[in-house]
């Protein structure tokens, strides 16, 4: 396995577009070619060599030593290979990714995994608002793939999400699952206030909800087979990082009845 390494020279003071740093885009390039790549559309944007010391050999892995909240679009459109970031990243990480793996050693900014269609993202810190959410102009948010967050998640996670799974060991912020049309949000710590506003379809799973919208109906306790299937899928996908398997019996809250109401919040405690 060949690794191309990027060591941060000095902490950036403005947003950088790191979408060019993909294993498939850098394959076959010399270190000099990589250093001359621009980190943005602006003609005055810095070059890779202005920000990073580049070493190693282009292959299926990119390792970024150091992190910054100014590192935007890390792994955007990733199709194969692995990107590892030692520290934090900025906004739009994993946007539109189709495959491969992104490992983030610190926190991630807003719109993580927006429009992602496949692949795996693991954030060892927390994630900002609109995880898996649709940006203005997007028809949908996350469209597939798996996201694991070791920390907490900001507000409105899953905004217009259509497919995929987000697993958080920490708590989701307010209005998780807003306008969601499919997919799964799973938390081991619970949901903040008012999850699922205008939830059309999709599933929110967690032990508790801080405050529930009045447009959700309590359907009592059920034993859905799909939860056992989901637990097996996540165990296979995440291995030792997977959360504990879901219980057989859960309490179902159906909604949002302010719209078609085919979504659900499943309470595990």
C-alpha positions, 0 to 999 in steps of 0.5 A: 500500500502506497501512501502520499503524505501531506505535512502542514507547514503552518496553520492556515488563516483562510479556507482551503479547498482540498477536493483535489487531494484524492488518490485517484486524481493524484495517481501517476503525478510526481511530487512536483506536480502535486505541489503545484496543484491549486487549493481553490478556484481563485487564481490567487489561491495557494498551491499545495506546496505553499501549505504542505510538505509533500512526501511518499508515493502516490497510491491508494492512501493520502495521509494529512498530518495536522488538521484545521477547521479551514480544511474544506472539501476533504474527500469531496467526490472520493471514489476509492482509496483512503484519506486520513487526517490527523486533526480537524477538518472544515466544512463539506468533507465527504461531499458527493463521495461515492466510495473509499474511506475518510478518517478524521482525527478531530472534529468536522464542520458543517455539511459533512457527507452532504450528497454522499452516495457511498463509502465510509466516514469516521470522525473521531471528534464531533460533527457540526450542523447539517451532517448529511444535509442538503445545501441550498440548491441540492434536491437531497442531502446524503444519498448513501454510505455510512458515517460514524461519529465518536462525539456529538452531532450539531443541529438539523442532521439528515436535512433532506437525507434520502439514503445511508446510515449515520451512527453517533456515539454522542447526542444529536442536536435539535431538529435531527431528521428535518425534512428527511425522506429516507435513511437512518440516524442512530444515536447511542446517547439520544436526540435533542429537542424536536427531532423529525420536523416534516419527516416524510420517511426514514428512521431515527433510533436512540434511547431518548428524545429531549422534547417531542413534536406534537405531530408524532403518534405513539404506536406502542412497543414493537419488535421490527425485524429490520433492526436486527438486519441493521445491527448485523449490517453495521457490525459488518461495516464498522467491525469493532467500532460498531455500537452495541446491537439494538434491542428487539423491542422498541417504542415507535413514534410515527410521524411527522403527521404534518406531512405524509407521516411515514417516518419513525422515531424508535426509542430503545430505552 
